Amino acid sequence: MLHYAVVFLVIALIAAIFGFGGIAAGAVGIAKILFFVFVVLAVLSFLASIIRKG
């Protein structure tokens, strides 16, 4: 999931360099969503592993 967030961020940066503002904004939005989904899943996984070991 984090890999896809980074890929969309790179796409957004390349699109911004070449002047495609709409594509860059869309790619940044997708990257933000994927990053926050990754963070939530990582925290849930961490908490689940602590509960199982407890």
PDB file with one MODEL, atoms N, CA, C and O in Angstrom:
MODEL        1
ATOM      1  N   MET A   1       0.837  -1.182   0.000  1.00  0.00           N
ATOM      2  CA  MET A   1       0.000   0.000   0.000  1.00  0.00           C
ATOM      3  C   MET A   1       0.884   1.249   0.000  1.00  0.00           C
ATOM      4  O   MET A   1       0.624   2.210  -0.725  1.00  0.00           O
ATOM      5  N   LEU A   2       1.913   1.218   0.810  1.00  0.00           N
ATOM      6  CA  LEU A   2       2.814   2.361   0.852  1.00  0.00           C
ATOM      7  C   LEU A   2       3.523   2.527  -0.490  1.00  0.00           C
ATOM      8  O   LEU A   2       3.797   3.649  -0.916  1.00  0.00           O
ATOM      9  N   HIS A   3       3.812   1.435  -1.141  1.00  0.00           N
ATOM     10  CA  HIS A   3       4.454   1.480  -2.455  1.00  0.00           C
ATOM     11  C   HIS A   3       3.588   2.254  -3.455  1.00  0.00           C
ATOM     12  O   HIS A   3       4.093   3.091  -4.203  1.00  0.00           O
ATOM     13  N   TYR A   4       2.288   1.970  -3.463  1.00  0.00           N
ATOM     14  CA  TYR A   4       1.388   2.661  -4.380  1.00  0.00           C
ATOM     15  C   TYR A   4       1.272   4.143  -4.050  1.00  0.00           C
ATOM     16  O   TYR A   4       1.161   4.973  -4.953  1.00  0.00           O
ATOM     17  N   ALA A   5       1.297   4.478  -2.774  1.00  0.00           N
ATOM     18  CA  ALA A   5       1.258   5.889  -2.378  1.00  0.00           C
ATOM     19  C   ALA A   5       2.481   6.627  -2.907  1.00  0.00           C
ATOM     20  O   ALA A   5       2.369   7.749  -3.402  1.00  0.00           O
ATOM     21  N   VAL A   6       3.639   6.001  -2.804  1.00  0.00           N
ATOM     22  CA  VAL A   6       4.865   6.616  -3.309  1.00  0.00           C
ATOM     23  C   VAL A   6       4.827   6.718  -4.832  1.00  0.00           C
ATOM     24  O   VAL A   6       5.279   7.715  -5.395  1.00  0.00           O
ATOM     25  N   VAL A   7       4.297   5.706  -5.498  1.00  0.00           N
ATOM     26  CA  VAL A   7       4.193   5.746  -6.963  1.00  0.00           C
ATOM     27  C   VAL A   7       3.308   6.908  -7.403  1.00  0.00           C
ATOM     28  O   VAL A   7       3.668   7.649  -8.317  1.00  0.00           O
ATOM     29  N   PHE A   8       2.156   7.072  -6.760  1.00  0.00           N
ATOM     30  CA  PHE A   8       1.279   8.175  -7.136  1.00  0.00           C
ATOM     31  C   PHE A   8       1.908   9.530  -6.806  1.00  0.00           C
ATOM     32  O   PHE A   8       1.683  10.508  -7.519  1.00  0.00           O
ATOM     33  N   LEU A   9       2.689   9.591  -5.736  1.00  0.00           N
ATOM     34  CA  LEU A   9       3.378  10.838  -5.415  1.00  0.00           C
ATOM     35  C   LEU A   9       4.401  11.177  -6.496  1.00  0.00           C
ATOM     36  O   LEU A   9       4.523  12.336  -6.893  1.00  0.00           O
ATOM     37  N   VAL A  10       5.130  10.177  -6.970  1.00  0.00           N
ATOM     38  CA  VAL A  10       6.105  10.413  -8.045  1.00  0.00           C
ATOM     39  C   VAL A  10       5.389  10.834  -9.324  1.00  0.00           C
ATOM     40  O   VAL A  10       5.852  11.733 -10.025  1.00  0.00           O
ATOM     41  N   ILE A  11       4.265  10.192  -9.631  1.00  0.00           N
ATOM     42  CA  ILE A  11       3.485  10.587 -10.805  1.00  0.00           C
ATOM     43  C   ILE A  11       3.034  12.030 -10.679  1.00  0.00           C
ATOM     44  O   ILE A  11       3.076  12.784 -11.651  1.00  0.00           O
ATOM     45  N   ALA A  12       2.600  12.419  -9.482  1.00  0.00           N
ATOM     46  CA  ALA A  12       2.160  13.793  -9.260  1.00  0.00           C
ATOM     47  C   ALA A  12       3.308  14.785  -9.451  1.00  0.00           C
ATOM     48  O   ALA A  12       3.121  15.848 -10.043  1.00  0.00           O
ATOM     49  N   LEU A  13       4.483  14.438  -8.952  1.00  0.00           N
ATOM     50  CA  LEU A  13       5.627  15.331  -9.112  1.00  0.00           C
ATOM     51  C   LEU A  13       6.025  15.480 -10.578  1.00  0.00           C
ATOM     52  O   LEU A  13       6.324  16.584 -11.034  1.00  0.00           O
ATOM     53  N   ILE A  14       6.029  14.383 -11.306  1.00  0.00           N
ATOM     54  CA  ILE A  14       6.382  14.446 -12.726  1.00  0.00           C
ATOM     55  C   ILE A  14       5.337  15.243 -13.499  1.00  0.00           C
ATOM     56  O   ILE A  14       5.684  16.045 -14.366  1.00  0.00           O
ATOM     57  N   ALA A  15       4.055  15.027 -13.190  1.00  0.00           N
ATOM     58  CA  ALA A  15       2.992  15.772 -13.867  1.00  0.00           C
ATOM     59  C   ALA A  15       3.082  17.262 -13.554  1.00  0.00           C
ATOM     60  O   ALA A  15       2.837  18.096 -14.425  1.00  0.00           O
ATOM     61  N   ALA A  16       3.432  17.598 -12.317  1.00  0.00           N
ATOM     62  CA  ALA A  16       3.564  19.007 -11.946  1.00  0.00           C
ATOM     63  C   ALA A  16       4.731  19.665 -12.673  1.00  0.00           C
ATOM     64  O   ALA A  16       4.645  20.826 -13.073  1.00  0.00           O
ATOM     65  N   ILE A  17       5.817  18.924 -12.840  1.00  0.00           N
ATOM     66  CA  ILE A  17       6.981  19.478 -13.547  1.00  0.00           C
ATOM     67  C   ILE A  17       6.629  19.795 -14.997  1.00  0.00           C
ATOM     68  O   ILE A  17       7.066  20.809 -15.541  1.00  0.00           O
ATOM     69  N   PHE A  18       5.839  18.922 -15.618  1.00  0.00           N
ATOM     70  CA  PHE A  18       5.484  19.130 -17.013  1.00  0.00           C
ATOM     71  C   PHE A  18       4.255  20.018 -17.198  1.00  0.00           C
ATOM     72  O   PHE A  18       3.846  20.276 -18.330  1.00  0.00           O
ATOM     73  N   GLY A  19       3.663  20.486 -16.101  1.00  0.00           N
ATOM     74  CA  GLY A  19       2.586  21.454 -16.191  1.00  0.00           C
ATOM     75  C   GLY A  19       1.182  20.874 -16.259  1.00  0.00           C
ATOM     76  O   GLY A  19       0.246  21.586 -16.624  1.00  0.00           O
ATOM     77  N   PHE A  20       1.014  19.630 -15.925  1.00  0.00           N
ATOM     78  CA  PHE A  20      -0.319  19.032 -15.924  1.00  0.00           C
ATOM     79  C   PHE A  20      -0.901  19.144 -14.515  1.00  0.00           C
ATOM     80  O   PHE A  20      -0.813  18.207 -13.721  1.00  0.00           O
ATOM     81  N   GLY A  21      -1.494  20.296 -14.214  1.00  0.00           N
ATOM     82  CA  GLY A  21      -1.976  20.579 -12.865  1.00  0.00           C
ATOM     83  C   GLY A  21      -3.096  19.674 -12.413  1.00  0.00           C
ATOM     84  O   GLY A  21      -3.108  19.232 -11.264  1.00  0.00           O
ATOM     85  N   GLY A  22      -4.051  19.383 -13.303  1.00  0.00           N
ATOM     86  CA  GLY A  22      -5.181  18.543 -12.926  1.00  0.00           C
ATOM     87  C   GLY A  22      -4.770  17.120 -12.604  1.00  0.00           C
ATOM     88  O   GLY A  22      -5.250  16.525 -11.638  1.00  0.00           O
ATOM     89  N   ILE A  23      -3.882  16.582 -13.417  1.00  0.00           N
ATOM     90  CA  ILE A  23      -3.398  15.220 -13.181  1.00  0.00           C
ATOM     91  C   ILE A  23      -2.576  15.180 -11.897  1.00  0.00           C
ATOM     92  O   ILE A  23      -2.673  14.227 -11.124  1.00  0.00           O
ATOM     93  N   ALA A  24      -1.774  16.205 -11.673  1.00  0.00           N
ATOM     94  CA  ALA A  24      -0.952  16.248 -10.464  1.00  0.00           C
ATOM     95  C   ALA A  24      -1.827  16.310  -9.221  1.00  0.00           C
ATOM     96  O   ALA A  24      -1.555  15.623  -8.236  1.00  0.00           O
ATOM     97  N   ALA A  25      -2.876  17.128  -9.257  1.00  0.00           N
ATOM     98  CA  ALA A  25      -3.763  17.244  -8.098  1.00  0.00           C
ATOM     99  C   ALA A  25      -4.480  15.922  -7.822  1.00  0.00           C
ATOM    100  O   ALA A  25      -4.634  15.526  -6.666  1.00  0.00           O
ATOM    101  N   GLY A  26      -4.908  15.254  -8.866  1.00  0.00           N
ATOM    102  CA  GLY A  26      -5.563  13.957  -8.694  1.00  0.00           C
ATOM    103  C   GLY A  26      -4.627  12.911  -8.127  1.00  0.00           C
ATOM    104  O   GLY A  26      -5.011  12.142  -7.246  1.00  0.00           O
ATOM    105  N   ALA A  27      -3.411  12.878  -8.622  1.00  0.00           N
ATOM    106  CA  ALA A  27      -2.434  11.902  -8.144  1.00  0.00           C
ATOM    107  C   ALA A  27      -2.050  12.173  -6.690  1.00  0.00           C
ATOM    108  O   ALA A  27      -1.848  11.238  -5.916  1.00  0.00           O
ATOM    109  N   VAL A  28      -1.951  13.441  -6.320  1.00  0.00           N
ATOM    110  CA  VAL A  28      -1.648  13.775  -4.927  1.00  0.00           C
ATOM    111  C   VAL A  28      -2.790  13.341  -4.022  1.00  0.00           C
ATOM    112  O   VAL A  28      -2.554  12.817  -2.933  1.00  0.00           O
ATOM    113  N   GLY A  29      -4.015  13.553  -4.458  1.00  0.00           N
ATOM    114  CA  GLY A  29      -5.169  13.125  -3.672  1.00  0.00           C
ATOM    115  C   GLY A  29      -5.173  11.621  -3.448  1.00  0.00           C
ATOM    116  O   GLY A  29      -5.417  11.154  -2.336  1.00  0.00           O
ATOM    117  N   ILE A  30      -4.903  10.869  -4.501  1.00  0.00           N
ATOM    118  CA  ILE A  30      -4.852   9.413  -4.389  1.00  0.00           C
ATOM    119  C   ILE A  30      -3.704   8.993  -3.469  1.00  0.00           C
ATOM    120  O   ILE A  30      -3.866   8.085  -2.654  1.00  0.00           O
ATOM    121  N   ALA A  31      -2.559   9.638  -3.593  1.00  0.00           N
ATOM    122  CA  ALA A  31      -1.407   9.303  -2.746  1.00  0.00           C
ATOM    123  C   ALA A  31      -1.722   9.556  -1.277  1.00  0.00           C
ATOM    124  O   ALA A  31      -1.349   8.756  -0.419  1.00  0.00           O
ATOM    125  N   LYS A  32      -2.405  10.662  -0.977  1.00  0.00           N
ATOM    126  CA  LYS A  32      -2.770  10.957   0.413  1.00  0.00           C
ATOM    127  C   LYS A  32      -3.707   9.896   0.973  1.00  0.00           C
ATOM    128  O   LYS A  32      -3.516   9.426   2.094  1.00  0.00           O
ATOM    129  N   ILE A  33      -4.703   9.524   0.207  1.00  0.00           N
ATOM    130  CA  ILE A  33      -5.661   8.516   0.661  1.00  0.00           C
ATOM    131  C   ILE A  33      -4.949   7.192   0.923  1.00  0.00           C
ATOM    132  O   ILE A  33      -5.159   6.570   1.964  1.00  0.00           O
ATOM    133  N   LEU A  34      -4.112   6.760  -0.012  1.00  0.00           N
ATOM    134  CA  LEU A  34      -3.407   5.491   0.155  1.00  0.00           C
ATOM    135  C   LEU A  34      -2.454   5.526   1.345  1.00  0.00           C
ATOM    136  O   LEU A  34      -2.296   4.529   2.050  1.00  0.00           O
ATOM    137  N   PHE A  35      -1.823   6.672   1.566  1.00  0.00           N
ATOM    138  CA  PHE A  35      -0.907   6.784   2.701  1.00  0.00           C
ATOM    139  C   PHE A  35      -1.660   6.661   4.019  1.00  0.00           C
ATOM    140  O   PHE A  35      -1.210   5.957   4.923  1.00  0.00           O
ATOM    141  N   PHE A  36      -2.807   7.339   4.141  1.00  0.00           N
ATOM    142  CA  PHE A  36      -3.550   7.268   5.392  1.00  0.00           C
ATOM    143  C   PHE A  36      -4.168   5.891   5.604  1.00  0.00           C
ATOM    144  O   PHE A  36      -4.279   5.439   6.743  1.00  0.00           O
ATOM    145  N   VAL A  37      -4.572   5.217   4.535  1.00  0.00           N
ATOM    146  CA  VAL A  37      -5.051   3.845   4.663  1.00  0.00           C
ATOM    147  C   VAL A  37      -3.910   2.949   5.145  1.00  0.00           C
ATOM    148  O   VAL A  37      -4.118   2.084   5.996  1.00  0.00           O
ATOM    149  N   PHE A  38      -2.715   3.148   4.608  1.00  0.00           N
ATOM    150  CA  PHE A  38      -1.553   2.386   5.047  1.00  0.00           C
ATOM    151  C   PHE A  38      -1.269   2.613   6.523  1.00  0.00           C
ATOM    152  O   PHE A  38      -1.007   1.659   7.255  1.00  0.00           O
ATOM    153  N   VAL A  39      -1.316   3.860   6.969  1.00  0.00           N
ATOM    154  CA  VAL A  39      -1.035   4.169   8.371  1.00  0.00           C
ATOM    155  C   VAL A  39      -2.054   3.498   9.282  1.00  0.00           C
ATOM    156  O   VAL A  39      -1.684   2.916  10.302  1.00  0.00           O
ATOM    157  N   VAL A  40      -3.336   3.574   8.923  1.00  0.00           N
ATOM    158  CA  VAL A  40      -4.377   2.959   9.742  1.00  0.00           C
ATOM    159  C   VAL A  40      -4.175   1.444   9.809  1.00  0.00           C
ATOM    160  O   VAL A  40      -4.257   0.857  10.889  1.00  0.00           O
ATOM    161  N   LEU A  41      -3.915   0.812   8.673  1.00  0.00           N
ATOM    162  CA  LEU A  41      -3.705  -0.634   8.664  1.00  0.00           C
ATOM    163  C   LEU A  41      -2.447  -1.031   9.439  1.00  0.00           C
ATOM    164  O   LEU A  41      -2.432  -2.068  10.101  1.00  0.00           O
ATOM    165  N   ALA A  42      -1.403  -0.225   9.363  1.00  0.00           N
ATOM    166  CA  ALA A  42      -0.177  -0.527  10.103  1.00  0.00           C
ATOM    167  C   ALA A  42      -0.419  -0.438  11.607  1.00  0.00           C
ATOM    168  O   ALA A  42       0.058  -1.286  12.362  1.00  0.00           O
ATOM    169  N   VAL A  43      -1.153   0.579  12.048  1.00  0.00           N
ATOM    170  CA  VAL A  43      -1.457   0.723  13.472  1.00  0.00           C
ATOM    171  C   VAL A  43      -2.334  -0.432  13.948  1.00  0.00           C
ATOM    172  O   VAL A  43      -2.088  -0.994  15.014  1.00  0.00           O
ATOM    173  N   LEU A  44      -3.351  -0.789  13.172  1.00  0.00           N
ATOM    174  CA  LEU A  44      -4.215  -1.906  13.549  1.00  0.00           C
ATOM    175  C   LEU A  44      -3.434  -3.213  13.625  1.00  0.00           C
ATOM    176  O   LEU A  44      -3.661  -4.020  14.526  1.00  0.00           O
ATOM    177  N   SER A  45      -2.530  -3.424  12.699  1.00  0.00           N
ATOM    178  CA  SER A  45      -1.708  -4.634  12.703  1.00  0.00           C
ATOM    179  C   SER A  45      -0.799  -4.653  13.936  1.00  0.00           C
ATOM    180  O   SER A  45      -0.625  -5.693  14.573  1.00  0.00           O
ATOM    181  N   PHE A  46      -0.232  -3.512  14.258  1.00  0.00           N
ATOM    182  CA  PHE A  46       0.628  -3.410  15.436  1.00  0.00           C
ATOM    183  C   PHE A  46      -0.145  -3.701  16.711  1.00  0.00           C
ATOM    184  O   PHE A  46       0.328  -4.437  17.577  1.00  0.00           O
ATOM    185  N   LEU A  47      -1.331  -3.126  16.827  1.00  0.00           N
ATOM    186  CA  LEU A  47      -2.153  -3.361  18.014  1.00  0.00           C
ATOM    187  C   LEU A  47      -2.610  -4.820  18.101  1.00  0.00           C
ATOM    188  O   LEU A  47      -2.661  -5.385  19.193  1.00  0.00           O
ATOM    189  N   ALA A  48      -2.937  -5.423  16.978  1.00  0.00           N
ATOM    190  CA  ALA A  48      -3.345  -6.822  16.976  1.00  0.00           C
ATOM    191  C   ALA A  48      -2.206  -7.721  17.413  1.00  0.00           C
ATOM    192  O   ALA A  48      -2.434  -8.697  18.129  1.00  0.00           O
ATOM    193  N   SER A  49      -0.993  -7.419  17.002  1.00  0.00           N
ATOM    194  CA  SER A  49       0.146  -8.250  17.413  1.00  0.00           C
ATOM    195  C   SER A  49       0.429  -8.096  18.906  1.00  0.00           C
ATOM    196  O   SER A  49       0.832  -9.058  19.559  1.00  0.00           O
ATOM    197  N   ILE A  50       0.224  -6.908  19.446  1.00  0.00           N
ATOM    198  CA  ILE A  50       0.418  -6.701  20.889  1.00  0.00           C
ATOM    199  C   ILE A  50      -0.654  -7.472  21.673  1.00  0.00           C
ATOM    200  O   ILE A  50      -0.344  -8.091  22.691  1.00  0.00           O
ATOM    201  N   ILE A  51      -1.891  -7.440  21.216  1.00  0.00           N
ATOM    202  CA  ILE A  51      -2.977  -8.126  21.906  1.00  0.00           C
ATOM    203  C   ILE A  51      -2.769  -9.635  21.870  1.00  0.00           C
ATOM    204  O   ILE A  51      -3.023 -10.308  22.869  1.00  0.00           O
ATOM    205  N   ARG A  52      -2.317 -10.178  20.758  1.00  0.00           N
ATOM    206  CA  ARG A  52      -2.089 -11.622  20.642  1.00  0.00           C
ATOM    207  C   ARG A  52      -0.972 -12.103  21.561  1.00  0.00           C
ATOM    208  O   ARG A  52      -1.057 -13.187  22.137  1.00  0.00           O
ATOM    209  N   LYS A  53       0.078 -11.290  21.696  1.00  0.00           N
ATOM    210  CA  LYS A  53       1.200 -11.676  22.534  1.00  0.00           C
ATOM    211  C   LYS A  53       0.859 -11.523  24.027  1.00  0.00           C
ATOM    212  O   LYS A  53       1.402 -12.231  24.875  1.00  0.00           O
ATOM    213  N   GLY A  54      -0.048 -10.590  24.326  1.00  0.00           N
ATOM    214  CA  GLY A  54      -0.406 -10.266  25.716  1.00  0.00           C
ATOM    215  C   GLY A  54      -1.048 -11.393  26.409  1.00  0.00           C
ATOM    216  O   GLY A  54      -1.406 -11.275  27.581  1.00  0.00           O
TER     217      GLY A  54
ENDMDL
END
